[in-house]
Amino acid sequence: MIQTIQAAWARYLTGREIDGVAFVDELLALGTSGHSLTGRALSPSEVVFTVGAESGVVTGDQVKGNFRSVCARLAVVFSPDPLNPVNLYGARARKRFEHAGREVELELEFENKPGESWFRILVPNDASSKSKS
């Protein structure tokens, strides 16, 4: 799973053509298939992702800035409607998504501030979602 996230980061969030929407879609695909995951900016050039007990680091220029844009995109995706948006700097929200012909509820927790950026996408019935990072 970590290799999937690292490959998606390389494909969508490096170079000149940044596509945070497609990267978030990849994260949501993992979540709706039953995997809780976390991401945390460690430094301006490092972000760590965790799926279950597996972790992996993404490094490079502009990593933290791109990661913060991912957190903001997650806030938009999890907003219940445009008139009731999720706070872009940190919140907790739930939303139902369609996956493989069934509805899956995911929960998002995140902070998106200059000094601290992280997110947690939880599958409420996933045992690994009970652990904190």
N, C-alpha and C positions, 0 to 999 in steps of 0.2 A: 504494500500500500504506500509506503514512504517513497518508493521509486516512482509510483504514479504521480505523487505530488511534486517530487523533484523534476520529473520530466515535464509536467504541466507548467511549472515555474519557468523552466528553460524555454519552453515553447511560447508562452504567453507574456512573460514578465521580464525578459531580457532583450537587449538590443533596442532598436529605434521604434519598433511597432509593439507597443504595450497594449494588451487586451485583458484588463482586469475582469471584465464580464465573463469571458470564456474561462478564466482561471477559477472564478467563484462557481461557475457551473460545474467544473470538475470536482470541487470540494463538496458541493451539494450532491453530486452523483455518489460520492463515497458515503455521505451521511444517509441518503435515502436508501442505500443498499445495506444499511445496518451498522455502520462503523462510526463511532464517536471519534472526533479528532480535535486537536488543539494546535495553535500556532502562537509563537511568541518571538518578538524581536529581541535579540540578545545584545545587539550593537548596531551601529549604522550599516554594517556590512554583513551581519549574520542574523538569520531567522531559523528557529528550530520548529519542526512539525512533529507531532506525535499521534500515532494511530494505535490504540491499545498499548502494548508494551514496546512497540517499535518506534524509534525516533530517528530523525535525519536532519541535517543542517543544510541550508542553502546560503551560499556566500556570493558576494560580488558588490559592485558599485550600485548605489541607489536602492539597495535591498530594503532598508527600513522604510523609505518613502513609498516604495511599491507595496510593501506590506500594509502600511497605513491606508493606502487606497483600497486594498482588499478589505480591510476592516470596515471602511466607509461603505463599500459596495454591499457587504453583508448586511449592514444596517438598513440600506435601501431595500434589499430583497426581503428582509424580515419585517419591514414596516407593514402594518395591517392595511393602510391605505394612505394616499398622498396627503390627506388632511390630518392624519394622526401618525406622523413619522416617528421612527425610533431615533433617539438621540445619537448623533454621529460620533460623539465622544465617549460613549459607553452606555450600555444598557443590557437588559435581559428581555428576550422576546421568544415567542413560539409561533410556528407557522406549519401548516400542512402542505405537503408537496406530493405530486403524483409520481409514482415510480413503479414500473413493471405492472401496470394495471391496478395498483392499490395505492391508498393514501398512507403517507408516512408523516408523522409529526416530528419535527426537529425543534430543538431549543438552542438559542444562541445566547451566549454571554460574551461580552467583550469590553475592553478599554481601548481607546484610540486617542491617546494624548502624547505629546512630544516625548515625555519622560518614560512612558509605559504604554506599550502596544501589545495586545494579545487577544486571541479569541478562542472560544470553546464551542464547538458544535456538538450537541448531545443528542443521542437517540434515547428518549426516556426509558425504554425497556432494555437498553444495552448495559450489561454488567460493567463494562469498562468506563461507562459514563459517570460512575460513582466516584472515580478517582479524580483528584484535583491536580493540576500541574503547577 
